[in-house]
Amino acid sequence: MTAKQLTPFEEFKGTVNDPKVQRAFGTQLPNDVPLDQFTAVVIRAVQEDPDLLRADRKSLFLACQRAAQDGLIPDKREGALVIYKMQVNDQWVKYVQWQPMISGLRKRLAECGFDIRAEVVCDKDLFDEDKGDEPRITHKINYREDRGAVFCAYAIATNLETGKKYREVMDLDELAKVESMSKAQSGPAYTIWKSQMQRKAVAKRLVNWLPLAGKQHKRLRAMIDRDNEQYDLDTAPTTATDTAKKVQEEIRKPKAITAKKPDLPVVKTAPTVVETTAPPPEPVAVEVEPAQTEPVATEHERTPMQKAEARAMETHEGVPQDEEGDPGF
């Protein structure tokens, strides 16, 4: 009688429950994560995504071990087991990698005394960042309509003891650079949970500025370092795509405010009359006939009356006058 052949899932389940594997997980997990809970979540993650069993089996167990080191469970909230392809000897081989999420980062950061929140901002959101002496971030979302495309992400960390806040903002071009260096750009991390990856990117940058210390800080730092291994830091990052750049340019373009011109009353004006001056008339030559004078009568032609008047005139002209011209009589 031949033994029943196990399915790939049953084989994996038996390997995970093997005492050696259980001891390996147990030595890595922190006290706040029970071993049986971690094992159950790992089995469920593989059952929900059978493609994980088609990947390199060694990389699958290594990814589970790294999740245990981070003290997180692969429930797709604190972290996830994702597949990426790597070229080996001219062949593409599927590998599994552990991908901590923003919720897992928040969990580990809370142990260091900080609460961190990270969000993506879309072009229809109301977003305002004040820098200077009194920095502040305002973000309002209208869930009643489509938010549009993502154009930036931000993170705010609060010291749980003092209440002091720390802030970080990354624009779309910076987020695209991080994505371009990921070894799993075509995997579910960026095709399904892209907004989660963008939130984690800005949160990880903010962690670098926080005043952390102690044992818990070392665990958090180790988790971030392991997460950075999933990025090809030796490759020059690429900038945002043309479509992303157009979204950024449209959002950053200042809105021109044009004042409406007042309606002016229509004034009717009389037509302009142009007065023209007629040229002066040309002078007309007028022929003037010489005045006709009566011929003077000679002494022999005068009448007796004319002769008497002539003698009287001659007598008057001979009367002497004084110095002032008056007659002397």
VENTADA-V305956 format. One record per residue. N is the residue number from 1. RES is the residue in three letters. PHI is phi in degrees with one decimal (999 if undefined). PSI is psi in radians with two decimals (999 if undefined). D_FIRST is the distance of its C-alpha to the first C-alpha in whole Angstrom. Layout:
N:RES:PHI:PSI:D_FIRST
N:RES:PHI:PSI:D_FIRST
//
This chain:
1:MET:999:2.09:0
2:THR:-80.5:2.56:4
3:ALA:-73.0:2.59:7
4:LYS:-69.1:2.26:9
5:GLN:-74.7:2.29:12
6:LEU:-79.8:2.56:15
7:THR:-75.8:2.82:18
8:PRO:-56.3:-0.63:22
9:PHE:-69.4:-0.77:23
10:GLU:-63.8:-0.62:20
11:GLU:-66.2:-0.75:20
12:PHE:-66.0:-0.72:24
13:LYS:-62.2:-0.70:24
14:GLY:-67.8:-0.63:22
15:THR:-68.4:-0.70:24
16:VAL:-64.5:-0.62:27
17:ASN:-84.4:0.04:26
18:ASP:-64.8:2.42:26
19:PRO:-55.8:-0.64:28
20:LYS:-63.9:-0.76:30
21:VAL:-68.3:-0.66:30
22:GLN:-63.9:-0.70:32
23:ARG:-66.2:-0.65:34
24:ALA:-64.4:-0.73:35
25:PHE:-67.7:-0.74:36
26:GLY:-62.1:-0.62:38
27:THR:-72.7:-0.33:40
28:GLN:-94.8:-0.50:41
29:LEU:-73.3:2.49:42
30:PRO:-75.1:2.97:45
31:ASN:-66.6:-0.43:46
32:ASP:-83.8:0.02:46
33:VAL:-120.1:1.86:43
34:PRO:-65.2:2.52:40
35:LEU:-64.7:-0.75:37
36:ASP:-65.2:-0.62:35
37:GLN:-66.5:-0.76:37
38:PHE:-62.6:-0.77:37
39:THR:-62.9:-0.75:33
40:ALA:-63.7:-0.69:33
41:VAL:-68.4:-0.66:35
42:VAL:-63.3:-0.78:33
43:ILE:-63.8:-0.73:30
44:ARG:-66.2:-0.65:32
45:ALA:-62.2:-0.71:34
46:VAL:-72.3:-0.63:31
47:GLN:-65.1:-0.64:29
48:GLU:-77.6:-0.35:33
49:ASP:-132.0:1.44:33
50:PRO:-62.2:-0.31:30
51:ASP:-64.0:-0.37:32
52:LEU:-62.4:-0.54:32
53:LEU:-76.2:-0.26:28
54:ARG:-88.7:-0.13:29
55:ALA:-86.7:3.07:32
56:ASP:-58.5:2.11:32
57:ARG:-66.8:-0.60:29
58:LYS:-64.7:-0.72:32
59:SER:-66.3:-0.51:35
60:LEU:-66.5:-0.82:33
61:PHE:-69.4:-0.58:33
62:LEU:-66.0:-0.68:36
63:ALA:-64.2:-0.69:37
64:CYS:-65.2:-0.67:36
65:GLN:-66.2:-0.65:37
66:ARG:-69.1:-0.59:41
67:ALA:-62.1:-0.70:41
68:ALA:-65.4:-0.67:40
69:GLN:-62.9:-0.62:43
70:ASP:-78.6:-0.19:45
71:GLY:71.4:0.50:44
72:LEU:-121.8:2.79:44
73:ILE:-112.1:2.52:41
74:PRO:-81.8:1.13:39
75:ASP:-101.4:0.21:40
76:LYS:68.6:0.22:42
77:ARG:-115.2:-1.01:45
78:GLU:-77.0:-0.50:46
79:GLY:-177.5:3.03:44
80:ALA:-148.4:2.68:41
81:LEU:-94.7:1.96:38
82:VAL:-118.2:2.76:40
83:ILE:-109.8:2.39:38
84:TYR:-136.7:2.78:41
85:LYS:-104.1:2.43:41
86:MET:-130.7:2.44:42
87:GLN:-85.4:2.09:42
88:VAL:-128.6:2.07:41
89:ASN:51.6:0.91:41
90:ASP:64.5:0.31:43
91:GLN:-129.4:2.53:40
92:TRP:-92.1:2.12:40
93:VAL:-115.6:2.42:37
94:LYS:-83.9:2.27:36
95:TYR:-123.2:2.66:37
96:VAL:-105.6:2.39:37
97:GLN:-132.7:2.61:40
98:TRP:-84.6:2.24:41
99:GLN:-123.9:1.73:44
100:PRO:-68.0:2.50:46
101:MET:-102.6:3.09:48
102:ILE:-63.2:-0.60:52
103:SER:-65.7:-0.64:50
104:GLY:-68.4:-0.65:49
105:LEU:-65.0:-0.69:52
106:ARG:-63.6:-0.69:54
107:LYS:-63.3:-0.81:52
108:ARG:-71.8:-0.60:52
109:LEU:-70.5:-0.53:56
110:ALA:-63.4:-0.52:56
111:GLU:-66.8:-0.39:56
112:CYS:-92.5:0.07:58
113:GLY:89.4:0.39:61
114:PHE:-130.0:2.48:61
115:ASP:-107.5:2.29:60
116:ILE:-127.2:2.39:60
117:ARG:-126.0:2.46:60
118:ALA:-137.2:2.43:59
119:GLU:-141.4:2.73:60
120:VAL:-99.6:2.61:60
121:VAL:-116.8:2.29:63
122:CYS:-105.5:2.88:64
123:ASP:-67.5:-0.31:67
124:LYS:-99.0:0.02:68
125:ASP:-78.7:2.77:67
126:LEU:-95.3:1.94:71
127:PHE:-131.4:2.34:70
128:ASP:-147.5:2.26:73
129:GLU:-119.6:2.16:73
130:ASP:-104.1:2.22:76
131:LYS:-107.0:-2.88:76
132:GLY:91.7:-2.62:79
133:ASP:-70.1:-0.49:80
134:GLU:-126.5:1.31:79
135:PRO:-66.2:2.58:75
136:ARG:-161.7:2.55:74
137:ILE:-123.4:2.26:71
138:THR:-118.8:2.24:71
139:HIS:-141.3:2.05:68
140:LYS:-123.0:2.43:68
141:ILE:-123.3:2.37:66
142:ASN:-104.3:1.78:66
143:TYR:-78.4:-0.01:63
144:ARG:-83.1:-0.17:65
145:GLU:-139.7:2.90:65
146:ASP:-62.2:2.33:63
147:ARG:-82.5:-0.27:63
148:GLY:87.0:-2.88:63
149:ALA:-84.6:2.67:62
150:VAL:-72.4:2.36:61
151:PHE:-126.2:-0.13:64
152:CYS:-168.4:3.00:64
153:ALA:-141.6:2.65:62
154:TYR:-142.1:2.79:63
155:ALA:-138.1:2.51:62
156:ILE:-129.8:2.14:64
157:ALA:-111.4:2.42:63
158:THR:-122.6:2.24:65
159:ASN:-71.5:2.03:66
160:LEU:-65.9:-0.32:65
161:GLU:-92.2:-0.78:67
162:THR:-100.3:-0.35:70
163:GLY:82.6:0.00:70
164:LYS:-67.4:2.46:70
165:LYS:-111.7:2.57:69
166:TYR:-127.3:2.50:68
167:ARG:-133.4:2.65:67
168:GLU:-151.7:2.43:66
169:VAL:-130.3:2.39:66
170:MET:-124.7:2.26:64
171:ASP:-82.2:3.12:65
172:LEU:-64.2:-0.61:63
173:ASP:-66.9:-0.70:64
174:GLU:-68.0:-0.67:63
175:LEU:-64.8:-0.65:59
176:ALA:-67.4:-0.60:59
177:LYS:-63.0:-0.74:59
178:VAL:-63.4:-0.77:57
179:GLU:-63.3:-0.66:54
180:SER:-66.4:-0.38:55
181:MET:-94.6:-0.05:54
182:SER:-73.0:2.49:50
183:LYS:-80.3:-0.11:47
184:ALA:-125.4:0.79:46
185:GLN:-62.3:-0.64:49
186:SER:-92.0:0.03:46
187:GLY:-84.6:3.12:44
188:PRO:-65.0:-0.37:44
189:ALA:-57.6:-0.73:46
190:TYR:-104.0:-0.32:49
191:THR:-87.4:-0.47:48
192:ILE:-110.0:-0.81:47
193:TRP:-111.5:0.75:48
194:LYS:-61.5:-0.74:51
195:SER:-63.8:-0.58:54
196:GLN:-65.8:-0.69:52
197:MET:-67.9:-0.62:52
198:GLN:-68.4:-0.68:56
199:ARG:-65.3:-0.70:56
200:LYS:-67.2:-0.62:54
201:ALA:-61.8:-0.81:56
202:VAL:-73.0:-0.54:59
203:ALA:-68.4:-0.72:58
204:LYS:-63.4:-0.67:57
205:ARG:-65.1:-0.69:60
206:LEU:-66.1:-0.61:62
207:VAL:-58.0:-0.57:60
208:ASN:-63.2:-0.36:62
209:TRP:-99.1:-0.07:65
210:LEU:-83.5:2.50:64
211:PRO:-79.9:1.47:66
212:LEU:-104.3:2.62:62
213:ALA:-160.2:2.87:62
214:GLY:96.8:-3.12:60
215:LYS:-64.0:-0.74:56
216:GLN:-63.7:-0.57:55
217:HIS:-64.6:-0.66:57
218:LYS:-64.5:-0.70:55
219:ARG:-64.4:-0.74:52
220:LEU:-64.6:-0.74:53
221:ARG:-63.8:-0.69:54
222:ALA:-64.6:-0.67:51
223:MET:-63.6:-0.75:49
224:ILE:-66.5:-0.68:52
225:ASP:-63.8:-0.70:52
226:ARG:-66.9:-0.64:48
227:ASP:-67.6:-0.59:48
228:ASN:-68.6:-0.33:51
229:GLU:-67.1:-0.29:49
230:GLN:-83.4:0.06:47
231:TYR:-118.8:2.42:51
232:ASP:-84.6:1.54:52
233:LEU:-73.5:-0.22:55
234:ASP:-84.4:-0.19:56
235:THR:-92.3:2.35:57
236:ALA:-64.7:2.25:60
237:PRO:-69.5:2.61:59
238:THR:-98.4:2.77:60
239:THR:-85.4:-3.11:63
240:ALA:-65.6:2.72:62
241:THR:-67.8:2.90:62
242:ASP:-60.1:-0.67:65
243:THR:-64.1:-0.74:64
244:ALA:-64.5:-0.68:63
245:LYS:-64.4:-0.69:67
246:LYS:-62.7:-0.68:68
247:VAL:-62.7:-0.77:67
248:GLN:-62.6:-0.80:68
249:GLU:-63.0:-0.67:72
250:GLU:-67.7:-0.65:72
251:ILE:-72.1:-0.71:72
252:ARG:-79.8:-0.23:74
253:LYS:-65.6:2.22:77
254:PRO:-65.7:2.39:80
255:LYS:-77.7:2.10:80
256:ALA:-78.4:2.20:84
257:ILE:-103.8:1.97:86
258:THR:-104.0:2.17:89
259:ALA:-76.1:2.36:92
260:LYS:-75.9:2.21:93
261:LYS:-72.3:2.37:96
262:PRO:-68.7:2.57:99
263:ASP:-74.5:1.99:100
264:LEU:-87.5:2.51:104
265:PRO:-66.5:2.52:106
266:VAL:-81.0:2.12:108
267:VAL:-103.5:2.10:111
268:LYS:-88.0:2.20:113
269:THR:-112.3:2.55:116
270:ALA:-68.9:2.59:119
271:PRO:-62.7:2.48:119
272:THR:-74.2:2.21:121
273:VAL:-103.7:2.17:124
274:VAL:-98.6:2.03:125
275:GLU:-85.8:2.27:129
276:THR:-111.2:2.34:131
277:THR:-95.3:2.15:134
278:ALA:-71.3:2.46:136
279:PRO:-63.5:2.54:138
280:PRO:-61.6:2.55:142
281:PRO:-67.0:2.57:144
282:GLU:-68.7:2.44:146
283:PRO:-61.9:2.44:150
284:VAL:-106.0:2.18:152
285:ALA:-69.0:2.14:156
286:VAL:-108.6:2.16:158
287:GLU:-83.6:2.09:162
288:VAL:-104.3:2.14:164
289:GLU:-76.7:2.37:168
290:PRO:-59.3:2.42:171
291:ALA:-63.7:2.42:173
292:GLN:-88.6:2.10:176
293:THR:-101.4:2.54:179
294:GLU:-74.7:2.39:182
295:PRO:-63.7:2.41:185
296:VAL:-76.8:2.27:187
297:ALA:-76.9:2.46:191
298:THR:-78.1:2.99:194
299:GLU:-58.3:-0.71:197
300:HIS:-74.3:-0.43:199
301:GLU:-88.2:-0.14:196
302:ARG:-73.3:2.65:196
303:THR:-86.2:2.89:197
304:PRO:-57.5:-0.66:200
305:MET:-63.2:-0.79:197
306:GLN:-63.1:-0.66:195
307:LYS:-66.3:-0.66:198
308:ALA:-66.5:-0.75:198
309:GLU:-62.9:-0.64:195
310:ALA:-67.2:-0.68:195
311:ARG:-70.3:-0.60:198
312:ALA:-65.8:-0.73:196
313:MET:-62.6:-0.73:193
314:GLU:-64.8:-0.67:195
315:THR:-64.3:-0.74:197
316:HIS:-62.9:-0.72:194
317:GLU:-67.2:-0.37:193
318:GLY:-90.1:-0.02:196
319:VAL:-70.6:2.26:196
320:PRO:-68.0:2.66:196
321:GLN:-127.4:2.73:192
322:ASP:-81.3:-3.02:192
323:GLU:-67.2:-0.51:189
324:GLU:-86.4:-0.01:186
325:GLY:93.9:-0.05:187
326:ASP:-79.9:2.60:189
327:PRO:-62.5:2.60:192
328:GLY:-90.9:0.49:195
329:PHE:-119.9:999:197
//
